[in-house]
Structures are given as structure tokens and as C-alpha cells.
Amino acid sequence: MANIPWPIMLLGLELPAGLALIDCINRPDHHFAEGTDDRKGWIKWLIVAVVTVPILVGFLIVVAYYHVVVRRNSPFSGS
């Protein structure tokens, strides 16, 4: 079994959460179901996700953000 250096492993874990946070910050308010308040709430949750990704809890928040916000605004979502 190969030994993966911890800094590289942590970077690989943090990258999706960090990108989701950047995506959320740069999205317009109308992409969120409740507008500005919903966007602010997601930003707070994604900050929690960035902090808790090393214990694998943050990935659940990132997956929820994907399903609730990103997929909802996809051209193939059907809505």
C-alpha cells in the first residue's frame, strides 16, 4: 500500500468544497430558491463544509449544495 503524503491528501479533500464555496459566492441571487437569504445561508454552510471536509462531513454539505442549487439551475434540469 502506497503512502500518500498528508498535505496532498488534504488538498484533494479541500478542493471540491473550496470550489463549491467560490461557485456559491459568484452565483446570482436568482439561482437560489429563497433569493439573497438562501444564498447567504449556503455560503455559511459551505464555510462549515470547508472546515469539516477532513472528517468527511463537509462532503455531505457539498453534495447537498450540488443537488439543491447547481442541478436546479442546469439547462437539463427540466424546470
C-alpha positions in Angstrom: 0.0 0.0 0.0 1.4 3.3 -1.0 1.9 6.1 1.5 0.1 9.3 0.3 1.6 12.5 1.8 -1.0 14.2 4.1 -0.7 17.6 2.6 -1.6 16.3 -0.9 -4.5 14.2 0.6 -5.9 17.3 2.4 -5.6 19.4 -0.7 -7.6 16.8 -2.6 -10.3 16.8 0.1 -10.5 20.6 0.3 -10.6 21.3 -3.4 -14.3 20.4 -4.1 -15.5 22.2 -1.0 -13.5 25.3 -1.9 -14.7 25.3 -5.4 -18.3 24.9 -4.3 -17.8 27.9 -2.0 -16.4 30.0 -4.8 -19.3 28.9 -7.1 -21.8 29.9 -4.4 -20.2 33.4 -3.9 -20.2 34.1 -7.6 -23.8 32.9 -8.4 -26.5 35.5 -8.8 -29.3 35.6 -6.1 -32.0 34.4 -8.5 -30.3 31.0 -8.7 -31.3 30.3 -5.2 -34.9 29.3 -4.2 -35.2 31.9 -1.5 -33.0 34.6 -3.1 -30.5 36.5 -1.1 -31.2 35.0 2.3 -30.8 31.5 0.8 -27.5 32.4 -0.8 -26.2 33.8 2.5 -27.2 30.6 4.2 -25.5 28.4 1.6 -22.3 30.5 1.9 -22.3 29.8 5.7 -22.9 26.1 5.2 -20.1 25.9 2.6 -17.7 27.5 5.0 -18.6 24.8 7.5 -18.0 22.3 4.7 -14.5 23.6 4.0 -13.7 23.2 7.7 -15.2 19.8 8.2 -14.1 18.1 4.9 -11.1 16.4 6.7 -13.6 14.5 8.8 -15.7 13.8 5.7 -18.8 15.6 7.0 -18.2 18.5 4.6 -18.8 16.3 1.6 -22.4 15.8 2.6 -22.9 19.6 2.5 -21.2 19.9 -0.9 -23.4 17.1 -2.3 -26.5 18.8 -0.9 -25.4 22.2 -2.5 -24.9 20.4 -5.8 -28.4 18.9 -5.7 -30.3 21.9 -4.4 -28.6 24.7 -6.3 -26.4 23.6 -9.1 -28.7 20.9 -10.6 -31.7 23.1 -10.1 -30.1 25.7 -12.4 -28.8 23.3 -15.0 -30.2 23.6 -18.5 -31.0 19.9 -18.4 -33.0 20.0 -15.1 -36.3 20.2 -16.9 -37.6 23.2 -14.8 
